[in-house]
Amino acid sequence: MQAAAKVQCNVYLPPELVRAIKHRAIDEGVSLSACVERALTAYLESVEEES
């Protein structure tokens, strides 16, 4: 199976949020990118369900 292509995306977030998501990623044993990807995917899925 081939991995999906990825692109870099820079965003500006409050330092407390960045710290919290970094700690969550470490706790879950995943990369920061993977953790953010999961969060954004879950958000988009929840918004689609509301429509």
mmCIF entry with sequence, helices, sheets and N, C-alpha, C, O atoms, coordinates in Angstrom:
data_MODEL
# 
_entry.id   MODEL 
# 
_entity.id                         1 
_entity.type                       polymer 
_entity.pdbx_number_of_molecules   1 
# 
_entity_poly.entity_id                      1 
_entity_poly.type                           'polypeptide(L)' 
_entity_poly.nstd_linkage                   no 
_entity_poly.nstd_monomer                   no 
_entity_poly.pdbx_seq_one_letter_code       MQAAAKVQCNVYLPPELVRAIKHRAIDEGVSLSACVERALTAYLESVEEES 
_entity_poly.pdbx_seq_one_letter_code_can   MQAAAKVQCNVYLPPELVRAIKHRAIDEGVSLSACVERALTAYLESVEEES 
_entity_poly.pdbx_strand_id                 A 
# 
loop_
_entity_poly_seq.entity_id 
_entity_poly_seq.num 
_entity_poly_seq.mon_id 
_entity_poly_seq.hetero 
1 1  MET n 
1 2  GLN n 
1 3  ALA n 
1 4  ALA n 
1 5  ALA n 
1 6  LYS n 
1 7  VAL n 
1 8  GLN n 
1 9  CYS n 
1 10 ASN n 
1 11 VAL n 
1 12 TYR n 
1 13 LEU n 
1 14 PRO n 
1 15 PRO n 
1 16 GLU n 
1 17 LEU n 
1 18 VAL n 
1 19 ARG n 
1 20 ALA n 
1 21 ILE n 
1 22 LYS n 
1 23 HIS n 
1 24 ARG n 
1 25 ALA n 
1 26 ILE n 
1 27 ASP n 
1 28 GLU n 
1 29 GLY n 
1 30 VAL n 
1 31 SER n 
1 32 LEU n 
1 33 SER n 
1 34 ALA n 
1 35 CYS n 
1 36 VAL n 
1 37 GLU n 
1 38 ARG n 
1 39 ALA n 
1 40 LEU n 
1 41 THR n 
1 42 ALA n 
1 43 TYR n 
1 44 LEU n 
1 45 GLU n 
1 46 SER n 
1 47 VAL n 
1 48 GLU n 
1 49 GLU n 
1 50 GLU n 
1 51 SER n 
# 
_struct_asym.id          A 
_struct_asym.entity_id   1 
# 
loop_
_struct_conf.conf_type_id 
_struct_conf.id 
_struct_conf.pdbx_PDB_helix_id 
_struct_conf.beg_label_comp_id 
_struct_conf.beg_label_asym_id 
_struct_conf.beg_label_seq_id 
_struct_conf.pdbx_beg_PDB_ins_code 
_struct_conf.end_label_comp_id 
_struct_conf.end_label_asym_id 
_struct_conf.end_label_seq_id 
_struct_conf.pdbx_end_PDB_ins_code 
_struct_conf.beg_auth_comp_id 
_struct_conf.beg_auth_asym_id 
_struct_conf.beg_auth_seq_id 
_struct_conf.end_auth_comp_id 
_struct_conf.end_auth_asym_id 
_struct_conf.end_auth_seq_id 
_struct_conf.pdbx_PDB_helix_class 
_struct_conf.details 
_struct_conf.pdbx_PDB_helix_length 
HELX_P HELX_P1 AA1 PRO A 15 ? GLU A 28 ? PRO A 15 GLU A 28 1 ? 14 
HELX_P HELX_P2 AA2 LEU A 32 ? GLU A 50 ? LEU A 32 GLU A 50 1 ? 19 
# 
_struct_conf_type.id          HELX_P 
_struct_conf_type.criteria    ? 
_struct_conf_type.reference   ? 
# 
loop_
_atom_site.group_PDB 
_atom_site.id 
_atom_site.type_symbol 
_atom_site.label_atom_id 
_atom_site.label_alt_id 
_atom_site.label_comp_id 
_atom_site.label_asym_id 
_atom_site.label_entity_id 
_atom_site.label_seq_id 
_atom_site.pdbx_PDB_ins_code 
_atom_site.Cartn_x 
_atom_site.Cartn_y 
_atom_site.Cartn_z 
_atom_site.occupancy 
_atom_site.B_iso_or_equiv 
_atom_site.pdbx_formal_charge 
_atom_site.auth_seq_id 
_atom_site.auth_comp_id 
_atom_site.auth_asym_id 
_atom_site.auth_atom_id 
_atom_site.pdbx_PDB_model_num 
ATOM 1   N N  . MET A 1 1  ? 0.842   -1.184 0.000  1.00 0.00 ? 1  MET A N  1 
ATOM 2   C CA . MET A 1 1  ? 0.000   0.000  0.000  1.00 0.00 ? 1  MET A CA 1 
ATOM 3   C C  . MET A 1 1  ? 0.885   1.244  0.000  1.00 0.00 ? 1  MET A C  1 
ATOM 4   O O  . MET A 1 1  ? 1.858   1.320  0.750  1.00 0.00 ? 1  MET A O  1 
ATOM 5   N N  . GLN A 1 2  ? 0.550   2.203  -0.829 1.00 0.00 ? 2  GLN A N  1 
ATOM 6   C CA . GLN A 1 2  ? 1.348   3.417  -0.974 1.00 0.00 ? 2  GLN A CA 1 
ATOM 7   C C  . GLN A 1 2  ? 0.804   4.505  -0.041 1.00 0.00 ? 2  GLN A C  1 
ATOM 8   O O  . GLN A 1 2  ? -0.409  4.695  0.056  1.00 0.00 ? 2  GLN A O  1 
ATOM 9   N N  . ALA A 1 3  ? 1.699   5.211  0.638  1.00 0.00 ? 3  ALA A N  1 
ATOM 10  C CA . ALA A 1 3  ? 1.292   6.286  1.544  1.00 0.00 ? 3  ALA A CA 1 
ATOM 11  C C  . ALA A 1 3  ? 0.753   7.471  0.754  1.00 0.00 ? 3  ALA A C  1 
ATOM 12  O O  . ALA A 1 3  ? 1.229   7.767  -0.342 1.00 0.00 ? 3  ALA A O  1 
ATOM 13  N N  . ALA A 1 4  ? -0.243  8.143  1.319  1.00 0.00 ? 4  ALA A N  1 
ATOM 14  C CA . ALA A 1 4  ? -0.814  9.325  0.673  1.00 0.00 ? 4  ALA A CA 1 
ATOM 15  C C  . ALA A 1 4  ? 0.199   10.460 0.688  1.00 0.00 ? 4  ALA A C  1 
ATOM 16  O O  . ALA A 1 4  ? 0.977   10.599 1.632  1.00 0.00 ? 4  ALA A O  1 
ATOM 17  N N  . ALA A 1 5  ? 0.181   11.268 -0.363 1.00 0.00 ? 5  ALA A N  1 
ATOM 18  C CA . ALA A 1 5  ? 1.080   12.415 -0.425 1.00 0.00 ? 5  ALA A CA 1 
ATOM 19  C C  . ALA A 1 5  ? 0.700   13.421 0.652  1.00 0.00 ? 5  ALA A C  1 
ATOM 20  O O  . ALA A 1 5  ? -0.475  13.558 0.994  1.00 0.00 ? 5  ALA A O  1 
ATOM 21  N N  . LYS A 1 6  ? 1.672   14.110 1.173  1.00 0.00 ? 6  LYS A N  1 
ATOM 22  C CA . LYS A 1 6  ? 1.451   15.107 2.225  1.00 0.00 ? 6  LYS A CA 1 
ATOM 23  C C  . LYS A 1 6  ? 2.021   16.439 1.765  1.00 0.00 ? 6  LYS A C  1 
ATOM 24  O O  . LYS A 1 6  ? 2.985   16.481 1.000  1.00 0.00 ? 6  LYS A O  1 
ATOM 25  N N  . VAL A 1 7  ? 1.425   17.515 2.231  1.00 0.00 ? 7  VAL A N  1 
ATOM 26  C CA . VAL A 1 7  ? 1.937   18.854 1.982  1.00 0.00 ? 7  VAL A CA 1 
ATOM 27  C C  . VAL A 1 7  ? 2.081   19.571 3.310  1.00 0.00 ? 7  VAL A C  1 
ATOM 28  O O  . VAL A 1 7  ? 1.380   19.267 4.275  1.00 0.00 ? 7  VAL A O  1 
ATOM 29  N N  . GLN A 1 8  ? 2.986   20.512 3.347  1.00 0.00 ? 8  GLN A N  1 
ATOM 30  C CA . GLN A 1 8  ? 3.216   21.288 4.561  1.00 0.00 ? 8  GLN A CA 1 
ATOM 31  C C  . GLN A 1 8  ? 2.237   22.452 4.613  1.00 0.00 ? 8  GLN A C  1 
ATOM 32  O O  . GLN A 1 8  ? 1.949   23.084 3.597  1.00 0.00 ? 8  GLN A O  1 
ATOM 33  N N  . CYS A 1 9  ? 1.728   22.727 5.817  1.00 0.00 ? 9  CYS A N  1 
ATOM 34  C CA . CYS A 1 9  ? 0.779   23.817 6.016  1.00 0.00 ? 9  CYS A CA 1 
ATOM 35  C C  . CYS A 1 9  ? 1.140   24.516 7.325  1.00 0.00 ? 9  CYS A C  1 
ATOM 36  O O  . CYS A 1 9  ? 1.088   23.906 8.393  1.00 0.00 ? 9  CYS A O  1 
ATOM 37  N N  . ASN A 1 10 ? 1.498   25.772 7.242  1.00 0.00 ? 10 ASN A N  1 
ATOM 38  C CA . ASN A 1 10 ? 1.860   26.514 8.446  1.00 0.00 ? 10 ASN A CA 1 
ATOM 39  C C  . ASN A 1 10 ? 0.637   27.238 8.986  1.00 0.00 ? 10 ASN A C  1 
ATOM 40  O O  . ASN A 1 10 ? -0.071  27.921 8.246  1.00 0.00 ? 10 ASN A O  1 
ATOM 41  N N  . VAL A 1 11 ? 0.399   27.084 10.263 1.00 0.00 ? 11 VAL A N  1 
ATOM 42  C CA . VAL A 1 11 ? -0.707  27.777 10.920 1.00 0.00 ? 11 VAL A CA 1 
ATOM 43  C C  . VAL A 1 11 ? -0.182  28.441 12.192 1.00 0.00 ? 11 VAL A C  1 
ATOM 44  O O  . VAL A 1 11 ? 0.813   28.000 12.768 1.00 0.00 ? 11 VAL A O  1 
ATOM 45  N N  . TYR A 1 12 ? -0.845  29.482 12.615 1.00 0.00 ? 12 TYR A N  1 
ATOM 46  C CA . TYR A 1 12 ? -0.469  30.187 13.831 1.00 0.00 ? 12 TYR A CA 1 
ATOM 47  C C  . TYR A 1 12 ? -1.503  29.867 14.901 1.00 0.00 ? 12 TYR A C  1 
ATOM 48  O O  . TYR A 1 12 ? -2.694  30.129 14.730 1.00 0.00 ? 12 TYR A O  1 
ATOM 49  N N  . LEU A 1 13 ? -1.032  29.296 16.007 1.00 0.00 ? 13 LEU A N  1 
ATOM 50  C CA . LEU A 1 13 ? -1.913  28.873 17.092 1.00 0.00 ? 13 LEU A CA 1 
ATOM 51  C C  . LEU A 1 13 ? -1.394  29.413 18.414 1.00 0.00 ? 13 LEU A C  1 
ATOM 52  O O  . LEU A 1 13 ? -0.210  29.726 18.542 1.00 0.00 ? 13 LEU A O  1 
ATOM 53  N N  . PRO A 1 14 ? -2.283  29.522 19.400 1.00 0.00 ? 14 PRO A N  1 
ATOM 54  C CA . PRO A 1 14 ? -1.837  29.959 20.723 1.00 0.00 ? 14 PRO A CA 1 
ATOM 55  C C  . PRO A 1 14 ? -0.816  28.964 21.299 1.00 0.00 ? 14 PRO A C  1 
ATOM 56  O O  . PRO A 1 14 ? -0.966  27.754 21.129 1.00 0.00 ? 14 PRO A O  1 
ATOM 57  N N  . PRO A 1 15 ? 0.206   29.469 21.971 1.00 0.00 ? 15 PRO A N  1 
ATOM 58  C CA . PRO A 1 15 ? 1.245   28.585 22.520 1.00 0.00 ? 15 PRO A CA 1 
ATOM 59  C C  . PRO A 1 15 ? 0.692   27.482 23.423 1.00 0.00 ? 15 PRO A C  1 
ATOM 60  O O  . PRO A 1 15 ? 1.206   26.364 23.419 1.00 0.00 ? 15 PRO A O  1 
ATOM 61  N N  . GLU A 1 16 ? -0.347  27.787 24.191 1.00 0.00 ? 16 GLU A N  1 
ATOM 62  C CA . GLU A 1 16 ? -0.916  26.779 25.105 1.00 0.00 ? 16 GLU A CA 1 
ATOM 63  C C  . GLU A 1 16 ? -1.513  25.614 24.316 1.00 0.00 ? 16 GLU A C  1 
ATOM 64  O O  . GLU A 1 16 ? -1.398  24.459 24.725 1.00 0.00 ? 16 GLU A O  1 
ATOM 65  N N  . LEU A 1 17 ? -2.148  25.922 23.187 1.00 0.00 ? 17 LEU A N  1 
ATOM 66  C CA . LEU A 1 17 ? -2.751  24.880 22.355 1.00 0.00 ? 17 LEU A CA 1 
ATOM 67  C C  . LEU A 1 17 ? -1.667  24.014 21.719 1.00 0.00 ? 17 LEU A C  1 
ATOM 68  O O  . LEU A 1 17 ? -1.805  22.792 21.659 1.00 0.00 ? 17 LEU A O  1 
ATOM 69  N N  . VAL A 1 18 ? -0.611  24.628 21.253 1.00 0.00 ? 18 VAL A N  1 
ATOM 70  C CA . VAL A 1 18 ? 0.495   23.872 20.653 1.00 0.00 ? 18 VAL A CA 1 
ATOM 71  C C  . VAL A 1 18 ? 1.126   22.958 21.697 1.00 0.00 ? 18 VAL A C  1 
ATOM 72  O O  . VAL A 1 18 ? 1.407   21.793 21.417 1.00 0.00 ? 18 VAL A O  1 
ATOM 73  N N  . ARG A 1 19 ? 1.343   23.472 22.876 1.00 0.00 ? 19 ARG A N  1 
ATOM 74  C CA . ARG A 1 19 ? 1.917   22.674 23.965 1.00 0.00 ? 19 ARG A CA 1 
ATOM 75  C C  . ARG A 1 19 ? 1.017   21.476 24.285 1.00 0.00 ? 19 ARG A C  1 
ATOM 76  O O  . ARG A 1 19 ? 1.494   20.352 24.444 1.00 0.00 ? 19 ARG A O  1 
ATOM 77  N N  . ALA A 1 20 ? -0.288  21.734 24.376 1.00 0.00 ? 20 ALA A N  1 
ATOM 78  C CA . ALA A 1 20 ? -1.239  20.674 24.722 1.00 0.00 ? 20 ALA A CA 1 
ATOM 79  C C  . ALA A 1 20 ? -1.281  19.589 23.647 1.00 0.00 ? 20 ALA A C  1 
ATOM 80  O O  . ALA A 1 20 ? -1.299  18.402 23.972 1.00 0.00 ? 20 ALA A O  1 
ATOM 81  N N  . ILE A 1 21 ? -1.295  19.979 22.379 1.00 0.00 ? 21 ILE A N  1 
ATOM 82  C CA . ILE A 1 21 ? -1.378  18.978 21.311 1.00 0.00 ? 21 ILE A CA 1 
ATOM 83  C C  . ILE A 1 21 ? -0.071  18.199 21.193 1.00 0.00 ? 21 ILE A C  1 
ATOM 84  O O  . ILE A 1 21 ? -0.088  17.014 20.859 1.00 0.00 ? 21 ILE A O  1 
ATOM 85  N N  . LYS A 1 22 ? 1.060   18.849 21.461 1.00 0.00 ? 22 LYS A N  1 
ATOM 86  C CA . LYS A 1 22 ? 2.343   18.130 21.467 1.00 0.00 ? 22 LYS A CA 1 
ATOM 87  C C  . LYS A 1 22 ? 2.361   17.077 22.565 1.00 0.00 ? 22 LYS A C  1 
ATOM 88  O O  . LYS A 1 22 ? 2.801   15.950 22.339 1.00 0.00 ? 22 LYS A O  1 
ATOM 89  N N  . HIS A 1 23 ? 1.889   17.436 23.747 1.00 0.00 ? 23 HIS A N  1 
ATOM 90  C CA . HIS A 1 23 ? 1.839   16.478 24.861 1.00 0.00 ? 23 HIS A CA 1 
ATOM 91  C C  . HIS A 1 23 ? 0.886   15.327 24.545 1.00 0.00 ? 23 HIS A C  1 
ATOM 92  O O  . HIS A 1 23 ? 1.183   14.173 24.852 1.00 0.00 ? 23 HIS A O  1 
ATOM 93  N N  . ARG A 1 24 ? -0.264  15.640 23.931 1.00 0.00 ? 24 ARG A N  1 
ATOM 94  C CA . ARG A 1 24 ? -1.222  14.586 23.573 1.00 0.00 ? 24 ARG A CA 1 
ATOM 95  C C  . ARG A 1 24 ? -0.608  13.630 22.569 1.00 0.00 ? 24 ARG A C  1 
ATOM 96  O O  . ARG A 1 24 ? -0.780  12.416 22.685 1.00 0.00 ? 24 ARG A O  1 
ATOM 97  N N  . ALA A 1 25 ? 0.107   14.160 21.581 1.00 0.00 ? 25 ALA A N  1 
ATOM 98  C CA . ALA A 1 25 ? 0.754   13.316 20.578 1.00 0.00 ? 25 ALA A CA 1 
ATOM 99  C C  . ALA A 1 25 ? 1.767   12.381 21.236 1.00 0.00 ? 25 ALA A C  1 
ATOM 100 O O  . ALA A 1 25 ? 1.826   11.195 20.913 1.00 0.00 ? 25 ALA A O  1 
ATOM 101 N N  . ILE A 1 26 ? 2.555   12.915 22.151 1.00 0.00 ? 26 ILE A N  1 
ATOM 102 C CA . ILE A 1 26 ? 3.532   12.086 22.863 1.00 0.00 ? 26 ILE A CA 1 
ATOM 103 C C  . ILE A 1 26 ? 2.826   11.004 23.663 1.00 0.00 ? 26 ILE A C  1 
ATOM 104 O O  . ILE A 1 26 ? 3.233   9.843  23.632 1.00 0.00 ? 26 ILE A O  1 
ATOM 105 N N  . ASP A 1 27 ? 1.771   11.376 24.378 1.00 0.00 ? 27 ASP A N  1 
ATOM 106 C CA . ASP A 1 27 ? 1.018   10.408 25.185 1.00 0.00 ? 27 ASP A CA 1 
ATOM 107 C C  . ASP A 1 27 ? 0.439   9.289  24.321 1.00 0.00 ? 27 ASP A C  1 
ATOM 108 O O  . ASP A 1 27 ? 0.380   8.138  24.753 1.00 0.00 ? 27 ASP A O  1 
ATOM 109 N N  . GLU A 1 28 ? 0.014   9.623  23.105 1.00 0.00 ? 28 GLU A N  1 
ATOM 110 C CA . GLU A 1 28 ? -0.579  8.641  22.204 1.00 0.00 ? 28 GLU A CA 1 
ATOM 111 C C  . GLU A 1 28 ? 0.470   7.902  21.366 1.00 0.00 ? 28 GLU A C  1 
ATOM 112 O O  . GLU A 1 28 ? 0.147   6.948  20.658 1.00 0.00 ? 28 GLU A O  1 
ATOM 113 N N  . GLY A 1 29 ? 1.721   8.347  21.453 1.00 0.00 ? 29 GLY A N  1 
ATOM 114 C CA . GLY A 1 29 ? 2.791   7.689  20.713 1.00 0.00 ? 29 GLY A CA 1 
ATOM 115 C C  . GLY A 1 29 ? 2.712   7.916  19.208 1.00 0.00 ? 29 GLY A C  1 
ATOM 116 O O  . GLY A 1 29 ? 3.090   7.052  18.417 1.00 0.00 ? 29 GLY A O  1 
ATOM 117 N N  . VAL A 1 30 ? 2.211   9.098  18.820 1.00 0.00 ? 30 VAL A N  1 
ATOM 118 C CA . VAL A 1 30 ? 2.117   9.436  17.399 1.00 0.00 ? 30 VAL A CA 1 
ATOM 119 C C  . VAL A 1 30 ? 2.825   10.760 17.163 1.00 0.00 ? 30 VAL A C  1 
ATOM 120 O O  . VAL A 1 30 ? 3.160   11.478 18.105 1.00 0.00 ? 30 VAL A O  1 
ATOM 121 N N  . SER A 1 31 ? 3.047   11.073 15.887 1.00 0.00 ? 31 SER A N  1 
ATOM 122 C CA . SER A 1 31 ? 3.683   12.348 15.562 1.00 0.00 ? 31 SER A CA 1 
ATOM 123 C C  . SER A 1 31 ? 2.689   13.487 15.772 1.00 0.00 ? 31 SER A C  1 
ATOM 124 O O  . SER A 1 31 ? 1.477   13.271 15.816 1.00 0.00 ? 31 SER A O  1 
ATOM 125 N N  . LEU A 1 32 ? 3.215   14.686 15.898 1.00 0.00 ? 32 LEU A N  1 
ATOM 126 C CA . LEU A 1 32 ? 2.372   15.868 16.008 1.00 0.00 ? 32 LEU A CA 1 
ATOM 127 C C  . LEU A 1 32 ? 1.492   15.983 14.767 1.00 0.00 ? 32 LEU A C  1 
ATOM 128 O O  . LEU A 1 32 ? 0.302   16.278 14.877 1.00 0.00 ? 32 LEU A O  1 
ATOM 129 N N  . SER A 1 33 ? 2.062   15.754 13.601 1.00 0.00 ? 33 SER A N  1 
ATOM 130 C CA . SER A 1 33 ? 1.294   15.829 12.357 1.00 0.00 ? 33 SER A CA 1 
ATOM 131 C C  . SER A 1 33 ? 0.136   14.837 12.354 1.00 0.00 ? 33 SER A C  1 
ATOM 132 O O  . SER A 1 33 ? -0.977  15.186 11.958 1.00 0.00 ? 33 SER A O  1 
ATOM 133 N N  . ALA A 1 34 ? 0.384   13.616 12.788 1.00 0.00 ? 34 ALA A N  1 
ATOM 134 C CA . ALA A 1 34 ? -0.673  12.596 12.817 1.00 0.00 ? 34 ALA A CA 1 
ATOM 135 C C  . ALA A 1 34 ? -1.778  12.990 13.789 1.00 0.00 ? 34 ALA A C  1 
ATOM 136 O O  . ALA A 1 34 ? -2.958  12.786 13.503 1.00 0.00 ? 34 ALA A O  1 
ATOM 137 N N  . CYS A 1 35 ? -1.410  13.543 14.918 1.00 0.00 ? 35 CYS A N  1 
ATOM 138 C CA . CYS A 1 35 ? -2.387  13.963 15.916 1.00 0.00 ? 35 CYS A CA 1 
ATOM 139 C C  . CYS A 1 35 ? -3.256  15.104 15.381 1.00 0.00 ? 35 CYS A C  1 
ATOM 140 O O  . CYS A 1 35 ? -4.476  15.081 15.540 1.00 0.00 ? 35 CYS A O  1 
ATOM 141 N N  . VAL A 1 36 ? -2.641  16.084 14.758 1.00 0.00 ? 36 VAL A N  1 
ATOM 142 C CA . VAL A 1 36 ? -3.384  17.210 14.180 1.00 0.00 ? 36 VAL A CA 1 
ATOM 143 C C  . VAL A 1 36 ? -4.260  16.720 13.032 1.00 0.00 ? 36 VAL A C  1 
ATOM 144 O O  . VAL A 1 36 ? -5.399  17.166 12.891 1.00 0.00 ? 36 VAL A O  1 
ATOM 145 N N  . GLU A 1 37 ? -3.746  15.814 12.216 1.00 0.00 ? 37 GLU A N  1 
ATOM 146 C CA . GLU A 1 37 ? -4.533  15.263 11.110 1.00 0.00 ? 37 GLU A CA 1 
ATOM 147 C C  . GLU A 1 37 ? -5.791  14.587 11.635 1.00 0.00 ? 37 GLU A C  1 
ATOM 148 O O  . GLU A 1 37 ? -6.878  14.784 11.091 1.00 0.00 ? 37 GLU A O  1 
ATOM 149 N N  . ARG A 1 38 ? -5.648  13.792 12.691 1.00 0.00 ? 38 ARG A N  1 
ATOM 150 C CA . ARG A 1 38 ? -6.811  13.127 13.291 1.00 0.00 ? 38 ARG A CA 1 
ATOM 151 C C  . ARG A 1 38 ? -7.829  14.130 13.801 1.00 0.00 ? 38 ARG A C  1 
ATOM 152 O O  . ARG A 1 38 ? -9.032  13.972 13.591 1.00 0.00 ? 38 ARG A O  1 
ATOM 153 N N  . ALA A 1 39 ? -7.334  15.169 14.477 1.00 0.00 ? 39 ALA A N  1 
ATOM 154 C CA . ALA A 1 39 ? -8.234  16.181 15.042 1.00 0.00 ? 39 ALA A CA 1 
ATOM 155 C C  . ALA A 1 39 ? -8.998  16.912 13.935 1.00 0.00 ? 39 ALA A C  1 
ATOM 156 O O  . ALA A 1 39 ? -10.206 17.118 14.049 1.00 0.00 ? 39 ALA A O  1 
ATOM 157 N N  . LEU A 1 40 ? -8.311  17.298 12.883 1.00 0.00 ? 40 LEU A N  1 
ATOM 158 C CA . LEU A 1 40 ? -8.964  18.014 11.792 1.00 0.00 ? 40 LEU A CA 1 
ATOM 159 C C  . LEU A 1 40 ? -9.947  17.119 11.044 1.00 0.00 ? 40 LEU A C  1 
ATOM 160 O O  . LEU A 1 40 ? -11.020 17.574 10.649 1.00 0.00 ? 40 LEU A O  1 
ATOM 161 N N  . THR A 1 41 ? -9.596  15.871 10.850 1.00 0.00 ? 41 THR A N  1 
ATOM 162 C CA . THR A 1 41 ? -10.496 14.921 10.189 1.00 0.00 ? 41 THR A CA 1 
ATOM 163 C C  . THR A 1 41 ? -11.762 14.725 11.016 1.00 0.00 ? 41 THR A C  1 
ATOM 164 O O  . THR A 1 41 ? -12.870 14.733 10.478 1.00 0.00 ? 41 THR A O  1 
ATOM 165 N N  . ALA A 1 42 ? -11.595 14.549 12.328 1.00 0.00 ? 42 ALA A N  1 
ATOM 166 C CA . ALA A 1 42 ? -12.752 14.378 13.215 1.00 0.00 ? 42 ALA A CA 1 
ATOM 167 C C  . ALA A 1 42 ? -13.644 15.620 13.184 1.00 0.00 ? 42 ALA A C  1 
ATOM 168 O O  . ALA A 1 42 ? -14.869 15.507 13.167 1.00 0.00 ? 42 ALA A O  1 
ATOM 169 N N  . TYR A 1 43 ? -13.035 16.786 13.176 1.00 0.00 ? 43 TYR A N  1 
ATOM 170 C CA . TYR A 1 43 ? -13.803 18.029 13.113 1.00 0.00 ? 43 TYR A CA 1 
ATOM 171 C C  . TYR A 1 43 ? -14.615 18.100 11.823 1.00 0.00 ? 43 TYR A C  1 
ATOM 172 O O  . TYR A 1 43 ? -15.811 18.389 11.857 1.00 0.00 ? 43 TYR A O  1 
ATOM 173 N N  . LEU A 1 44 ? -13.975 17.838 10.696 1.00 0.00 ? 44 LEU A N  1 
ATOM 174 C CA . LEU A 1 44 ? -14.669 17.904 9.416  1.00 0.00 ? 44 LEU A CA 1 
ATOM 175 C C  . LEU A 1 44 ? -15.807 16.878 9.342  1.00 0.00 ? 44 LEU A C  1 
ATOM 176 O O  . LEU A 1 44 ? -16.875 17.176 8.807  1.00 0.00 ? 44 LEU A O  1 
ATOM 177 N N  . GLU A 1 45 ? -15.583 15.683 9.872  1.00 0.00 ? 45 GLU A N  1 
ATOM 178 C CA . GLU A 1 45 ? -16.632 14.672 9.879  1.00 0.00 ? 45 GLU A CA 1 
ATOM 179 C C  . GLU A 1 45 ? -17.814 15.107 10.739 1.00 0.00 ? 45 GLU A C  1 
ATOM 180 O O  . GLU A 1 45 ? -18.966 14.867 10.378 1.00 0.00 ? 45 GLU A O  1 
ATOM 181 N N  . SER A 1 46 ? -17.534 15.745 11.877 1.00 0.00 ? 46 SER A N  1 
ATOM 182 C CA . SER A 1 46 ? -18.629 16.181 12.753 1.00 0.00 ? 46 SER A CA 1 
ATOM 183 C C  . SER A 1 46 ? -19.416 17.314 12.113 1.00 0.00 ? 46 SER A C  1 
ATOM 184 O O  . SER A 1 46 ? -20.634 17.384 12.277 1.00 0.00 ? 46 SER A O  1 
ATOM 185 N N  . VAL A 1 47 ? -18.752 18.192 11.394 1.00 0.00 ? 47 VAL A N  1 
ATOM 186 C CA . VAL A 1 47 ? -19.435 19.304 10.720 1.00 0.00 ? 47 VAL A CA 1 
ATOM 187 C C  . VAL A 1 47 ? -20.301 18.750 9.585  1.00 0.00 ? 47 VAL A C  1 
ATOM 188 O O  . VAL A 1 47 ? -21.414 19.230 9.371  1.00 0.00 ? 47 VAL A O  1 
ATOM 189 N N  . GLU A 1 48 ? -19.802 17.747 8.855  1.00 0.00 ? 48 GLU A N  1 
ATOM 190 C CA . GLU A 1 48 ? -20.572 17.159 7.761  1.00 0.00 ? 48 GLU A CA 1 
ATOM 191 C C  . GLU A 1 48 ? -21.830 16.479 8.284  1.00 0.00 ? 48 GLU A C  1 
ATOM 192 O O  . GLU A 1 48 ? -22.870 16.515 7.627  1.00 0.00 ? 48 GLU A O  1 
ATOM 193 N N  . GLU A 1 49 ? -21.746 15.852 9.472  1.00 0.00 ? 49 GLU A N  1 
ATOM 194 C CA . GLU A 1 49 ? -22.903 15.176 10.062 1.00 0.00 ? 49 GLU A CA 1 
ATOM 195 C C  . GLU A 1 49 ? -23.982 16.187 10.441 1.00 0.00 ? 49 GLU A C  1 
ATOM 196 O O  . GLU A 1 49 ? -25.169 15.864 10.410 1.00 0.00 ? 49 GLU A O  1 
ATOM 197 N N  . GLU A 1 50 ? -23.585 17.395 10.795 1.00 0.00 ? 50 GLU A N  1 
ATOM 198 C CA . GLU A 1 50 ? -24.537 18.439 11.190 1.00 0.00 ? 50 GLU A CA 1 
ATOM 199 C C  . GLU A 1 50 ? -25.282 19.001 9.986  1.00 0.00 ? 50 GLU A C  1 
ATOM 200 O O  . GLU A 1 50 ? -26.381 19.534 10.132 1.00 0.00 ? 50 GLU A O  1 
ATOM 201 N N  . SER A 1 51 ? -24.699 18.887 8.808  1.00 0.00 ? 51 SER A N  1 
ATOM 202 C CA . SER A 1 51 ? -25.305 19.463 7.595  1.00 0.00 ? 51 SER A CA 1 
ATOM 203 C C  . SER A 1 51 ? -26.467 18.642 7.097  1.00 0.00 ? 51 SER A C  1 
ATOM 204 O O  . SER A 1 51 ? -27.083 18.990 6.090  1.00 0.00 ? 51 SER A O  1 
# 
